[in-house]
Amino acid sequence: MIDSEIQKIRKPRYEINPNILNRWSPRSFSGEDLRDDDLYALFEAARWAPSSYNNQPWRFIFAKKNSKHWNLLFNLLGDFNKQWCANASVLAVIISHKTFEYNGKPSVTHQFDTGAAWENLAIQATSQGLVTHAMQGFDYDKAKKDLQIPDEYEVMAMVAIGKKAPKERLSPELQQRETPSDRKPLDEIIMEGKFGNRVKIG
Ligand SMILES: Cc1cc2nc3c(=O)[nH]c(=O)nc-3n(C[C@H](O)[C@H](O)[C@H](O)COP(=O)(O)O)c2cc1C
């Protein structure tokens, strides 16, 4: 079922899996701990993403809020993201293997593959009543160094994971932005045959 809050804003042209619409990126997190099984189920969903040559380039380095690893990941964040990530239950850095394991050659699609894995994780979180928020607002070089990430991996993004809290817990400035977003119309993103050939929908 599509959440009522979502229904007001997101109006798909076709009926689709409700969890695709229900997933959005709030910033008000409750700060509660997650059960390990609930957390690991998200990575399980990521694990089943498709990838070129089934290379599975995605890796997730996570830290739970009340663990000794938390500060290492939290300190990578930019000031804007630090404001609201303080109440996330888990932070994760998503990295991607740049080469194929079977021949050591560069993979053209490793980012694409890892992107698919992240979306699996996000949709799974939605179906478990959890929320996720991806981020590029952090120090990529520091992540590589502080987390001792080998050179054959590229840092892709971070993600905050947790339980949603009322938006009133955010600063007034962030409260204004705490709403699901809309998308470009379908006929702007698909083209038939050649670039620029718009399709008439419906
Ligand atoms: C790779 C990536 C990086 C992002 N970086 C940030 C960020 O640093 N800080 C932030 O507040 N939101 C960030 N976002 C959230 C996007 O702004 C958000 O996904 C987008 O506006 C669409 O909204 P929705 O996720 O609620 O559907 C990021 C999202 C993605 C996928």
The ligand as an ORCA input file, in Angstrom:
! r2SCAN-3c Opt
* xyz 0 1
  C      24.219      9.257     -4.196
  C      23.357     10.197     -3.408
  C      23.950     11.213     -2.674
  C      23.164     12.057     -1.874
  N      23.775     12.989     -1.051
  C      23.051     13.614     -0.116
  C      23.696     14.373      0.919
  O      24.921     14.454      1.012
  N      22.910     14.985      1.847
  C      21.543     14.906      1.817
  O      20.909     15.482      2.704
  N      20.900     14.175      0.863
  C      21.619     13.516     -0.086
  N      20.994     12.711     -1.019
  C      19.529     12.588     -1.029
  C      18.909     13.117     -2.318
  O      18.859     14.523     -2.263
  C      17.535     12.473     -2.520
  O      17.688     11.085     -2.710
  C      16.805     13.056     -3.725
  O      16.472     14.405     -3.496
  C      15.532     12.284     -4.048
  O      14.681     12.282     -2.934
  P      14.172     10.936     -2.255
  O      15.381     10.075     -1.976
  O      13.508     11.388     -0.972
  O      13.227     10.256     -3.194
  C      21.754     11.904     -1.847
  C      21.170     10.877     -2.618
  C      21.949     10.029     -3.388
  C      21.281      8.902     -4.146
*
